Amino acid sequence: MKDLYCVILAAGLGTRMKSSLAKVLHPVAGRPMLMYTLDNVLALKPVKTAVVVGHQADKVKALLPPGVVPAFQKEQKGTAHAASVGLGRLGAGGARGANKGATGGAGDTLLLVSGDTPLLGHETLKGLISYHKQKKADITVLTAYLDDPAGYGRIVREDGIVKRIVEQKDATPSEREIGEINSGTYCFDIASLKKALSEVRSENAQGEFYLTDVIEIVQKNGGKVAGFPVDDPMVAMGVNSRTELAMAEKEIRKKINQRLMNSGVTMTDPESTYISAEVKIGPDTIIHPGNHITGSTSIGPGCLLMAGNIISGSVIGGGVKVKGYSVIEDSRISERAEVGPFAHLRPGSVVGAEARVGNFVELKKAEIGQGTKASHLTYLGDAVIGRNVNIGAGTITCNYDGFSKFKTVIGDDVFVGSDTQFIAPVNIGNGALIAAGSTITKDVPDNALALSRAPQMNRENWAKENRNRKIKKKS
């Protein structure tokens, strides 16, 4: 919008969160909550957007995309002061110690949003801006009606007209009964706002410069104030506590799951399926209860995720089956492979097409070739394993000598018997056969048999004689 400027307030710590982490950095569905506000604001295509930062400013600034400017609020003196700091950084004028000099053009609009409103979508913001222009208002407040308005500023109307906003701590008992609340989101005519900000004072319970005071100031100066109530009060909810954080998380996860199901993904129990905002899943994939899928994970079409898996930052091809209670971290699984149950793929693992990584198998920086099977009770670390290899139960690549890590390389079509240990570094040639119970310390040539066991010795009647000796001694 060619006449729209935006300020996002993100300077506070959020004392009610009772956290050392700044409030806007708390994750919601895998993303800092500020990112939702940024996405929704930038979807409006404003001329310029500023984010007011304060607590943990460097961490907040690190989230800002190109073109969004930070505005540092050295001291948190209230929302009016924050708005002034943001205005100054936009080059739209400011007050109370903010950068001054530049001005917005006649009729320019400022959208001011709190960074703790992850449910406030861009369609609602578009509706607010449209209403503000339709009413030709100097200020339009986004409001909502709550059954329990405790903690929010109340909208005081007279004959339906917004007259003022009173904060919870300054409200009278009758004002606290008002159900219409201030969401903390506003549209301003920039010229009217600049004039009003210069008149804001801090005579209130908190000793701060309240942005809400500009309502009365603008009206005193002959300006017009409008209120824009939202149909769904949830969209206006600010996250001020851990309880509200959980509520926002639930709502956003619900929307994520609905979007994925609408695109062709089956969830047998969406309420117990936890998927982060960045995850991509192809159609005809079936997800059973208790799956947690996070980060930049991509899952192809036609997959089956059985109950209780934890998958993060991984790429999974089409037709893959992940059996229950497996953990997959920063790994890649190719088409039609099978993983689990109770498998653990640690970062850097690669599973080839149609391969099988079975129950209680752990991979760490291991590459498993096409059609290879490691079916159970195995640890493969720092290994490259070729195609159509059979890894017997109890196989271990001994990759660490207490100081350094070493690699095991196994060629194609190798048969590895159960209870084998590979003492890395070691290379196994194509078509080799490793006898069960072997400890392999040397390279094995192509098509060779490697056998490393102590010779078996049988002593006739030894067990019987030993039992008789013990019985005689006991008696």
C-alpha positions in Angstrom: 0.0 0.0 0.0 1.6 3.2 -1.2 0.4 5.3 1.8 0.9 2.7 4.5 3.7 2.6 7.1 4.0 0.0 9.9 5.5 -0.1 13.4 5.7 -3.4 15.3 6.3 -3.1 19.1 8.7 -5.8 20.2 10.9 -4.1 22.9 9.4 -5.5 26.1 10.6 -8.5 28.2 7.1 -9.7 29.1 7.3 -9.9 32.9 4.1 -12.1 33.1 5.9 -14.8 31.0 8.3 -15.2 34.0 11.1 -15.9 31.6 14.6 -14.8 30.8 13.7 -14.9 27.1 12.1 -11.8 25.6 8.4 -12.4 25.0 8.4 -12.1 21.2 11.1 -14.7 20.9 9.0 -17.4 22.5 8.2 -20.1 19.9 4.7 -20.8 18.6 4.5 -23.9 16.4 8.2 -23.9 16.0 8.7 -20.2 15.1 9.3 -17.1 17.3 5.9 -15.4 17.7 7.2 -12.2 16.2 7.6 -13.9 12.8 3.8 -14.3 12.5 3.3 -10.6 13.0 6.0 -9.8 10.6 4.6 -12.1 7.9 1.1 -10.6 8.3 2.3 -7.0 8.2 4.6 -7.5 5.2 1.7 -9.2 3.3 0.1 -5.7 3.2 3.2 -4.4 1.2 3.7 -1.3 3.3 6.1 1.5 2.2 8.3 0.8 5.2 8.2 -1.2 8.4 10.0 -0.6 11.7 10.3 -3.0 14.6 10.9 -1.4 18.0 13.5 -3.4 19.9 14.8 -3.2 23.4 15.2 -6.4 25.5 17.5 -8.8 23.8 17.6 -6.5 20.8 20.3 -8.4 18.9 18.3 -11.6 19.0 15.2 -9.8 17.8 17.1 -7.9 15.0 18.5 -11.2 13.8 14.9 -12.2 12.9 14.2 -9.2 10.7 14.0 -9.7 7.0 15.7 -7.3 4.5 14.0 -4.0 4.3 12.6 -4.1 7.9 14.4 -1.6 10.1 15.0 -1.9 13.8 14.2 1.0 16.1 16.0 0.8 19.4 14.1 1.9 22.5 16.8 2.3 25.1 14.4 2.8 27.9 10.9 1.3 28.0 8.9 4.3 28.9 5.6 3.1 27.6 3.8 2.4 24.4 3.5 6.1 23.3 7.3 6.4 23.6 7.7 3.2 21.7 5.4 4.4 18.9 7.4 7.7 18.7 10.7 5.8 18.4 9.2 3.7 15.6 7.9 6.7 13.8 11.3 8.4 13.9 13.0 5.3 12.5 10.5 5.2 9.6 11.3 8.7 8.6 7.7 9.7 9.4 8.4 12.1 12.3 8.7 11.4 16.0 8.7 12.9 19.5 10.1 12.5 23.0 13.7 11.8 22.0 13.1 9.8 18.8 14.7 10.8 15.5 13.0 13.9 14.2 12.9 15.8 10.9 11.2 13.8 8.2 7.4 13.7 7.9 4.9 11.4 6.3 2.9 12.7 3.4 -0.6 14.1 3.8 -3.1 11.3 4.5 -0.4 8.7 5.2 -1.5 5.9 7.5 0.4 4.2 10.3 -0.5 0.6 11.2 0.8 -0.1 14.7 0.8 -3.8 15.9 2.2 -5.6 18.9 4.7 -8.3 18.2 2.9 -10.7 20.6 -0.2 -11.2 18.4 0.6 -14.3 16.3 -3.1 -15.0 15.6 -3.8 -11.6 14.0 -3.9 -12.5 10.3 -3.3 -10.1 7.4 -6.9 -10.3 6.3 -8.0 -8.8 9.6 -5.4 -6.1 9.3 -6.6 -5.3 5.7 -10.1 -5.1 7.1 -8.9 -2.7 9.8 -7.1 -0.4 7.3 -10.1 -0.4 5.0 -12.5 0.5 7.8 -10.1 3.2 9.0 -10.1 4.8 5.5 -13.9 4.3 5.0 -14.6 6.2 8.3 -12.0 8.8 7.5 -10.8 8.5 11.0 -7.8 9.9 12.7 -7.5 6.8 14.8 -9.1 3.4 14.4 -8.7 0.8 17.3 -9.0 -2.9 16.7 -11.2 -4.2 19.5 -12.7 -7.4 20.7 -15.4 -8.6 23.1 -14.2 -11.0 25.8 -16.1 -12.9 28.5 -13.1 -12.3 30.8 -11.4 -9.0 29.9 -9.1 -9.0 32.9 -5.6 -7.6 32.1 -6.7 -5.7 29.0 -7.4 -2.0 28.5 -11.2 -1.3 28.2 -12.9 0.6 25.4 -15.1 3.3 26.8 -17.8 4.4 24.4 -20.5 7.1 24.7 -23.4 6.7 22.3 -21.4 4.1 20.5 -18.5 6.4 19.9 -15.0 5.5 21.2 -14.2 8.1 23.8 -11.1 6.7 25.6 -9.2 3.6 26.5 -8.6 3.0 30.2 -5.9 0.5 31.3 -6.8 -2.2 33.8 -4.8 -0.6 36.7 -6.4 2.8 36.1 -10.0 1.5 35.6 -12.8 2.1 38.0 -14.9 -0.9 39.1 -17.6 0.0 36.6 -15.1 0.3 33.8 -13.6 -3.1 34.6 -17.0 -4.6 33.9 -16.7 -3.5 30.2 -16.3 -6.4 27.9 -14.8 -4.6 24.9 -11.1 -4.6 25.0 -8.2 -2.8 23.3 -6.2 -5.3 21.2 -3.2 -3.0 21.0 -3.5 -2.7 17.2 -4.3 0.7 15.7 -4.5 2.7 12.5 -3.4 6.3 12.7 -3.4 9.3 10.5 0.3 10.0 10.9 0.0 13.8 11.2 -2.7 13.5 13.9 -0.6 11.0 15.8 2.5 13.1 15.8 0.7 16.0 17.2 -1.0 13.9 19.9 2.2 12.2 20.9 3.7 15.5 21.8 0.9 16.1 24.3 1.0 12.7 26.1 1.9 12.8 29.8 2.8 10.1 32.3 0.4 10.9 35.1 -0.9 7.3 35.7 -0.4 4.3 37.9 2.6 3.1 35.9 4.2 6.4 35.4 4.5 5.6 31.6 3.5 7.4 28.4 0.4 5.5 27.3 -0.4 5.3 23.6 -4.1 5.0 24.7 -4.0 8.6 25.9 -3.9 9.8 22.3 -7.6 8.8 21.9 -8.7 11.6 24.2 -6.1 14.0 22.9 -7.1 13.6 19.3 -10.8 14.0 20.1 -9.9 17.2 22.1 -8.2 18.5 19.0 -11.3 17.8 16.9 -10.2 14.5 15.4 -12.3 11.3 14.8 -11.8 8.0 16.6 -13.4 4.7 15.4 -13.5 1.2 16.8 -13.3 -1.9 14.6 -14.5 -5.0 16.6 -13.3 -8.4 15.3 -15.8 -11.3 15.0 -13.4 -13.8 16.5 -11.8 -12.5 19.7 -9.0 -15.1 19.5 -7.4 -13.3 16.6 -6.9 -10.2 18.7 -5.4 -12.1 21.7 -2.0 -10.9 22.8 0.3 -13.5 24.4 1.2 -12.2 27.9 1.5 -15.5 29.8 2.4 -19.1 29.4 -1.3 -20.0 29.4 -1.9 -17.6 26.5 1.2 -19.0 24.7 -0.3 -22.5 24.9 -3.7 -21.1 23.6 -1.9 -19.5 20.6 0.1 -22.6 20.0 -3.1 -24.7 19.9 -4.8 -22.3 17.5 -1.9 -22.1 15.1 -1.3 -25.9 15.1 -5.0 -26.3 14.3 -4.7 -24.0 11.3 -1.5 -25.8 10.1 -3.2 -29.2 10.4 -6.3 -27.9 8.5 -4.2 -26.6 5.7 -2.3 -29.9 5.4 -5.5 -31.9 5.4 -7.1 -29.7 2.8 -4.0 -30.4 0.6 -4.6 -34.2 0.8 -2.8 -35.3 4.0 -4.7 -37.7 6.3 -4.4 -37.3 10.1 -6.2 -39.9 12.1 -6.2 -37.7 15.2 -5.3 -34.0 14.3 -5.5 -32.9 18.0 -2.6 -35.1 18.9 -0.5 -34.4 15.8 2.1 -31.6 16.3 3.4 -30.0 13.1 5.5 -26.8 12.8 4.6 -24.0 10.4 7.5 -24.6 8.0 6.9 -28.4 7.5 5.8 -29.5 4.0 3.9 -32.8 3.5 2.8 -34.4 0.2 -0.7 -35.7 -0.5 -1.9 -39.2 0.5 0.5 -39.3 3.4 -1.1 -40.8 6.5 -0.1 -39.6 9.9 -1.2 -41.5 13.1 -1.4 -39.9 16.6 1.5 -38.5 18.5 3.8 -37.5 15.7 5.9 -34.4 16.3 7.2 -33.0 13.0 9.3 -29.8 13.2 11.8 -27.5 11.5 12.2 -27.4 7.8 11.1 -31.0 7.4 9.8 -32.1 4.0 7.8 -35.3 3.6 6.9 -36.7 0.2 3.5 -38.1 -1.0 2.1 -41.5 0.0 4.1 -41.9 3.2 2.9 -43.7 6.3 3.9 -42.3 9.7 2.8 -44.6 12.5 2.3 -43.4 16.1 4.7 -41.5 18.2 7.5 -40.4 15.9 9.7 -37.3 16.4 11.0 -35.9 13.1 13.0 -32.7 12.8 14.8 -30.9 9.9 14.7 -34.0 7.6 13.8 -34.8 4.0 11.7 -37.9 3.5 10.9 -39.1 0.0 7.6 -40.5 -1.3 6.3 -43.9 -0.2 8.4 -44.0 3.0 7.1 -45.9 6.0 8.2 -44.7 9.5 7.1 -47.2 12.1 6.3 -46.0 15.6 8.4 -44.2 18.2 11.3 -43.5 15.9 13.5 -40.3 16.1 14.8 -38.8 12.9 17.0 -35.7 13.1 18.4 -33.7 10.2 18.5 -36.8 8.0 17.5 -37.8 4.5 15.4 -40.9 3.6 14.8 -41.9 0.0 11.7 -43.3 -1.7 10.0 -46.4 -0.4 12.5 -46.9 2.5 11.3 -48.2 5.8 12.4 -47.0 9.3 11.6 -48.2 12.7 10.0 -49.0 15.1 12.2 -47.5 17.7 14.9 -46.4 15.3 17.1 -43.4 15.8 18.6 -41.5 12.9 21.0 -38.9 14.2 22.1 -35.8 12.2 23.8 -36.5 8.9 22.2 -39.9 8.2 21.2 -40.9 4.7 18.9 -43.9 3.9 18.7 -45.0 0.3 15.7 -46.0 -1.7 13.9 -49.2 -0.5 16.4 -49.6 2.3 15.4 -50.9 5.7 16.5 -49.5 9.1 14.7 -51.6 11.7 13.9 -51.6 15.4 16.5 -50.4 17.8 18.9 -49.4 15.0 20.9 -46.2 15.5 22.6 -44.3 12.7 25.0 -41.4 13.1 26.5 -39.8 10.0 25.9 -43.0 8.2 24.9 -43.5 4.5 22.9 -46.6 3.8 22.6 -47.6 0.1 19.6 -48.7 -1.9 18.1 -51.9 -0.8 20.4 -52.3 2.2 18.9 -53.8 5.4 19.9 -53.2 9.0 16.9 -54.8 10.6 17.6 -54.7 14.4 19.8 -54.0 17.3 22.6 -52.2 15.5 24.8 -49.1 15.7 26.2 -47.6 12.5 28.2 -44.5 13.0 30.5 -42.6 10.6 29.9 -45.3 7.9 29.2 -45.5 4.2 27.4 -48.7 3.2 26.7 -49.7 -0.3 23.7 -51.3 -2.1 21.9 -54.5 -1.2 24.0 -55.1 2.0 22.6 -57.2 4.8 23.7 -56.0 8.3 23.1 -58.7 10.9 21.7 -58.0 14.4 24.2 -56.6 16.9 26.5 -55.1 14.4 28.6 -52.1 15.6 30.9 -49.8 13.8 33.5 -48.9 16.4 34.2 -45.4 15.2 35.7 -43.7 18.2 39.1 -44.4 19.9 38.6 -41.9 22.7 40.2 -39.1 20.8 39.1 -39.2 17.1 36.3 -40.5 14.9 37.0 -42.9 12.0 35.0 -44.2 9.1 33.8 -47.7 8.1 33.2 -48.2 4.3 31.3 -51.3 3.2 30.8 -52.0 -0.5 27.8 -53.4 -2.4 26.2 -56.9 -1.9 28.1 -57.5 1.3 26.6 -60.0 3.9 27.5 -59.0 7.5 26.7 -61.7 10.0 25.3 -61.0 13.5 27.4 -59.7 16.3 30.1 -58.2 14.1 32.3 -55.3 15.2 34.1 -53.2 12.6 37.1 -51.4 14.2 37.4 -48.3 12.1 39.0 -47.2 9.9 38.3 -50.3 7.8 37.1 -51.0 4.2 35.0 -54.0 3.1 35.1 -54.9 -0.5 32.1 -55.7 -2.8 30.4 -59.1 -2.3 32.4 -59.9 0.9 30.9 -62.2 3.6 31.6 -61.3 7.2 31.1 -64.3 9.5 28.9 -63.8 12.5 30.7 -63.0 15.7 33.8 -61.5 14.0 35.8 -58.5 15.0 37.1 -56.9 11.8 40.3 -54.9 12.2 41.7 -55.1 8.7 40.4 -54.4 5.2 38.5 -57.2 3.5 39.0 -57.7 -0.3 36.1 -58.1 -2.8 34.2 -61.4 -2.5 36.3 -62.6 0.4 35.2 -64.4 3.6 36.3 -62.6 6.7 36.3 -64.8 9.9 37.7 -63.6 13.2 36.9 -65.9 16.0 38.7 -68.0 18.6 38.6 -71.7 17.6 35.7 -73.5 19.2 36.8 -76.2 21.7 34.4 -78.9 23.0 35.4 -81.0 26.1 33.4 -84.1 26.4 31.4 -84.5 29.7 33.0 -81.4 31.2 29.7 -79.8 32.2 28.4 -83.0 33.8 31.6 -83.5 35.8 31.6 -79.9 36.9 28.0 -80.1 38.2 28.9 -83.3 40.1 31.9 -81.6 41.7 29.8 -78.6 42.9 27.1 -80.9 44.3 29.6 -83.0 46.2 31.4 -79.9 47.6 28.0 -78.4 48.7 27.0 -81.5 50.5 
